[in-house]
C-alpha cells in the first residue's frame, strides 16, 4: 500500500509540474565550442557576451573563482562572472548548495571591497543563506526548533531564493511518514508559488518534492520536462540530467540513446556518446562490442567528437590488462581530437599504459607531455580535487626518486601543488611534499 500511495502522489506532482507554463528563452544563444575556447584562454567576459558561459562551463569558471584560481586584476571581470552565475544558472543553481553558499558570501564581500553596488537579489540571497544554515544545523538537533517552521520562514521571507528547494529537500528527508511529508512539501510549495509564481522555480521545488516519493523521481521528472518543453536547450539539458541520475544502467542507456536520436550533432553530443558507451560497458558489453557500436555510429555521424567514448572503452581495456588496445584508443584521442576536453587525461593514460608495458622511456615522455598541456580535472573519485598536471608531476617525482636521480626528482616535487576538498588530507599531502623534497636534499648532500 505504501508503494501505491507514493506512486499516486508522484503522478499528482508530475501532472502539476507538466501543467506549468513555459518561459520564453530570451537569453543569448549558447555556443559551447566558442565558450570552451574563450574560457580556456581566460577570456571570461567575452565568453559571457558570446552566450558561451552556461552549464558545465559556468560551473568550471565559478569553481576557479571561489578557489581563487582566477588571477585577473580587473574587478569588473569578477563582477561579470558573478552576474553571469546569477543570470544563467539552470534553475538558479550552478553546481551544489555548499558551493552556492560560498559564491553568495564571496560575491558580497568582493563587491564591498571593490566599492561596487550589490544588487537587492544578492543581498536577499545572503540573508536566505544564513537562514538556510540554521535549517541545516537543525538536522543535527531538531529538538530546539521545528525545521519545518524555519523552512516556512525561509519561504515567506525569501520566496525567490535559490536556497528554498535545498531547504525543502533537507527538511523533508527527516520526515518518515510519506503522507505527512507530502502535505508539508505541498504547503511550502503553495506558499512560495503565491509569493513568486516563477514557473522554473516551481519546477525546481516540485523536483525536490518528487525526489522524496520515488527512487528515480528526479530522472522521471527531468525526462518528462525534456519531452514537454518547447525550448531545445531545455529538452537537451533535462534529458541529459535524467540520464545521469537514473540508478539503473539500462535507464541511463535508454536516455543517452534517445538523446543521440533526437539531437544528432548537438553541442553536448560528446558527453551523450560517452555516457551511451559507458552504460554499454556497465551492461556487460565487451570493449570490442562497444567499439563496434561506436564505429557504426561514427560512420553515420562523421566529424563528431567521440573522445569521451573512446576514453571509456580504453579504460575498460586497461582494467582487463589489454594494454595495447587501450594504448591505441588513447593515441587516437591524442592525434585526432586536438580540442578534446579530455586530451590531457588521455596523455596521462598513455603514460600509465607505458608503465604497465615496462617502457620507461615512453612513460617519462608521455608524463612530460602531460605536464606541458592545459590542466584537466582528473575526478578519479569523490574526494579527488587534483588534475592531470599534478598527477604527472607526482609520477615523475616518484620515477626519478626510484632511479636515484634526486636532483630531477626534487625539481618535480617542488612543482607539485597538492589539492584536496578535505583540509586534513590537504595537510597530509603538503607534509608528503615537504618530506619528499627533504629526502632528495638529504641524498644530494651525501658523498658518492
ABEGO torsion letter per residue (X at the ends): XAAAAAAAAAAAAAAAAAABBBBBBABBBBBAAAAAAAAAAGBAAAAAAAGABBEAAAAAAAAAAAAGABBBABAAAAAAAAAAAAAABBGGBAABAAAAAAAAAAAAAAAAAAGBBBBAAAAAAAAAAAAAAAAAAAAABAAABBAAAAAAAAAAABAABAAAAAAAAAAAAABABAAAAAAAAAAAAAAAAAABBBAAAAAAAAAAAAAAABAAAAAAAAAAAAAABABAAAAAAAAAAAAAABABAAAAAAAAAAAAAABBGBAAAAAAAAAAAAAAAAAGBBAAAAAAAAAAAAAABBGBBAAAAAAAAAAAAAAAGBAAAAAAAAAAAAAABAABAAAAAAAAAAAAAAAAAGBAAAAAAAAAAAAABBBBBAGABAABABBAAAAAAAAAAAAAAAAGBAAAAAAAAAABBBBBABAAAAAAAAAAAAAAAAAAAAAAABBX
